Structure formats: structure tokens, C-alpha cells
Amino acid sequence: MSTINTAWDHRTSNIIKTWLIMFFFSIFTVAVVYLIARGFGYGEVGGLGIVGFALIMAGIMNFVSYFWSDKIVLGVSGAKPIKKEGNPQVYRTVENLCIAAGLPTPKIYIIDDTATNAFATGRDPKHAAIAFTKGILQKLNKQELEGVTAHELSHVGSRDTLVMAVVSVLVGTIALLSDFFMRSMWYGSRDREGRGNQLFVILAIVAAILAPIVATLIQLAVSRRREFLADASGVLLTRYPSGLASALQKISSDREPLEVANRGTAHLYIANPFKGQEAKQWLAGLFNTHPPIEARIKALQEMEGEV
């Protein structure tokens, strides 16, 4: 029997693909910053210096995001902490899966919204939080809720918050530098040693126009890949792919959008919170924060009998 469809194979494949994307994204970021620096008129050494400075600034922004992003996300989402006494079933589900995953129990929050969705956040497993909407707790059965919980705990165990924070900062760095360069073309002047090198000026203009779009596409590709990874890792906890597959089917069938979601937090949820806005065509689908539900369910169905 072919082992390509096992949960372990899906998990390993998605880990490799994620880090390949991250590797090429890092090279892409360095190349874009270097071209823009040369476009500003810096020489070869100066251009490399600007690259180093940009990466240091990105590291500082990552540090800030790492420590405070969870509080911001929970606040923006209107998530409120719940107590074990009033929600014993939810707590038992989370605690049991945490034992299986070898993770500390995260803080549990509820979002007062009847839409069906959930997300996890936190800088590391010891400072994690998992939030459920009121709707998802009401509409899913025990096995489906376990599948959703295992998916979110897999995000925690894989430190996806850190991965996406790094990607978001790199995207932001490229966008800021590109915008600054384009503004300088109109309002500034380049009087450095590379002033006469029109080739780098042209390359920098092209990079400033295209790089933010490409960076955003890479960011969304990483986000979609992490969802596949969390699905496969979650199945390794529950050993029941049908639970998560059924949950995803119910979530996608519920057409009620999540009111508290926004473009900055959409990628965190287990499914796109903006119901009815998922692009179906391949090209348009590149701008989706999540893989198509159909593709995720198909991957889960391939794991049946293999875990």
C-alpha cells in the first residue's frame, strides 16, 4: 500500500514546502532591498549595508510582534476568557488533546458571535490562547470540535504565530521600502555614487512596483500551506480525519460571516471568516488566506485508514 497518503507524509511534505517558501522569500527580500538601495544611489558595499540595516529593523519589529501580537488579536476579536466551571466540555476537550500533544493547556476564550470559526494565537506553547466562536461550540458535535481543537493546537505546537509574524514583517518591510523609493523618485534626488547607473534605477522601479504584490502572494501561500500542515498534524492527535473533515464541511456550509474579523486577522482562523468571498479560480485563489475547503477535505479523506 502506498504510504504517500498517510498523515505523517502530509505533515512532512507541508513542513518542507513551508520552509522552502520561507527560504526563497528571504532571498527575495534581500534582493529587493539591495535593488532599491542601489536605485537610491548607494554603491555595492552601501547597498549591502542597507540590506543589513533593513534586516535588523525587521528583527526588531518581529520582536515586538512576538510579544504583543496575541493581546492585540484577542482584543480586536472581542474574545473573552471563559472559566472551567461554566464550560467543562470545552475544557476537557482542550486539556485531553493537550496531553496527547504534550502541550501545556492554553487559555481558552470565546467570541460572542454565532458564526462558526476558531483561531489560536500566542508567542509560544506556554503563552498560547485558543478562541472559539459561540456558534462553533453550538453547532459542532464532540468529534468535530475535537478535530477543530487539534487543528488549532497544531498551530500552537508548530509555532505558526511566529512564522506568520516573520512573514508579515518581511512583507511590511518590502512595502515600506518600495513606497519610500517611489516617493523619492518624485520628491527626492539621488546624489550618491550610483547616481548615474540608470540600470539600477530602472530595476529598482520595477522591484518597487512588483515586489509588494509578489511578497503578499508569498505571504498568502505560506498561510495556506500552514493550514494544510495544521490539518495533517491535528489528525495525528485525534487519529480521526473524518471529525475535522466534517467540521470543515459544516463551517463552509454556514454562510454567516464573522463580524469581528478583519483583513489583518483573517489568516488566523481555521476557515476564511469572510464567507462567500472565497475565490474559486486558480489565479484569483492565489489571493486567498486559506486553501479551498474542498481541497482540505479531500486531503483529510486520503488519510482515512492511514493513521
C-alpha positions, 0 to 999 in steps of 0.5 A, spaced: 500 500 500 502 506 498 504 510 504 504 517 500 497 518 503 498 517 510 498 523 515 505 523 517 507 524 509 502 530 509 505 533 515 512 532 512 511 534 505 507 541 508 513 542 513 518 542 507 514 546 502 513 551 508 520 552 509 522 552 502 517 558 501 520 561 507 527 560 504 526 563 497 522 569 500 528 571 504 532 571 498 527 575 495 527 580 500 534 581 500 534 582 493 529 587 493 532 591 498 539 591 495 535 593 488 532 599 491 538 601 495 542 601 489 536 605 485 537 610 491 544 611 489 548 607 494 554 603 491 555 595 492 558 595 499 552 601 501 547 597 498 549 591 502 549 595 508 542 597 507 540 590 506 543 589 513 540 595 516 533 593 513 534 586 516 535 588 523 529 593 523 525 587 521 528 583 527 526 588 531 519 589 529 518 581 529 520 582 536 515 586 538 510 582 534 512 576 538 510 579 544 504 583 543 501 580 537 496 575 541 493 581 546 492 585 540 488 579 536 484 577 542 482 584 543 480 586 536 476 579 536 472 581 542 474 574 545 473 573 552 476 568 557 471 563 559 472 559 566 472 551 567 466 551 571 461 554 566 464 550 560 467 543 562 466 540 555 470 545 552 475 544 557 476 537 557 476 537 550 482 542 550 486 539 556 485 531 553 488 533 546 493 537 550 496 531 553 496 527 547 500 533 544 504 534 550 502 541 550 501 545 556 493 547 556 492 554 553 487 559 555 481 558 552 476 564 550 470 565 546 467 570 541 460 572 542 458 571 535 454 565 532 458 564 526 462 558 526 470 559 526 476 558 531 483 561 531 489 560 536 494 565 537 500 566 542 508 567 542 509 560 544 506 553 547 506 556 554 503 563 552 498 560 547 490 562 547 485 558 543 478 562 541 472 559 539 466 562 536 459 561 540 456 558 534 462 553 533 461 550 540 453 550 538 453 547 532 459 542 532 458 535 535 464 532 540 468 529 534 468 535 530 470 540 535 475 535 537 478 535 530 477 543 530 481 543 537 487 539 534 487 543 528 488 549 532 493 546 537 497 544 531 498 551 530 500 552 537 505 546 537 508 548 530 509 555 532 505 558 526 504 565 530 511 566 529 512 564 522 506 568 520 509 574 524 516 573 520 512 573 514 508 579 515 514 583 517 518 581 511 512 583 507 511 590 511 518 591 510 518 590 502 512 595 502 515 600 506 521 600 502 518 600 495 513 606 497 519 610 500 523 609 493 517 611 489 516 617 493 523 619 492 523 618 485 518 624 485 520 628 491 527 626 492 534 626 488 539 621 488 546 624 489 550 618 491 555 614 487 550 610 483 547 616 481 548 615 474 547 607 473 540 608 470 540 600 470 539 600 477 534 605 477 530 602 472 530 595 476 529 598 482 522 601 479 520 595 477 522 591 484 518 597 487 512 596 483 512 588 483 515 586 489 509 588 494 504 584 490 509 578 489 511 578 497 503 578 499 502 572 494 508 569 498 505 571 504 498 568 502 501 561 500 505 560 506 498 561 510 495 556 506 500 551 506 500 552 514 493 550 514 494 544 510 500 542 515 495 544 521 490 539 518 495 533 517 498 534 524 491 535 528 489 528 525 495 525 528 492 527 535 485 525 534 487 519 529 480 521 526 480 525 519 473 524 518 471 529 525 475 535 522 473 533 515 466 534 517 467 540 521 470 543 515 464 541 511 459 544 516 463 551 517 463 552 509 456 550 509 454 556 514 454 562 510 454 567 516 460 571 516 464 573 522 463 580 524 469 581 528 474 579 523 478 583 519 483 583 513 489 583 518 486 577 522 483 573 517 489 568 516 488 566 523 482 562 523 481 555 521 476 557 515 476 564 511 471 568 516 469 572 510 464 567 507 462 567 500 468 571 498 472 565 497 475 565 490 474 559 486 479 560 480 486 558 480 489 565 479 484 569 483 485 563 489 492 565 489 489 571 493 486 567 498 488 566 506 486 559 506 486 553 501 479 551 498 475 547 503 474 542 498 481 541 497 482 540 505 477 535 505 479 531 500 486 531 503 483 529 510 479 523 506 486 520 503 488 519 510 482 515 512 485 508 514 492 511 514 493 513 521 
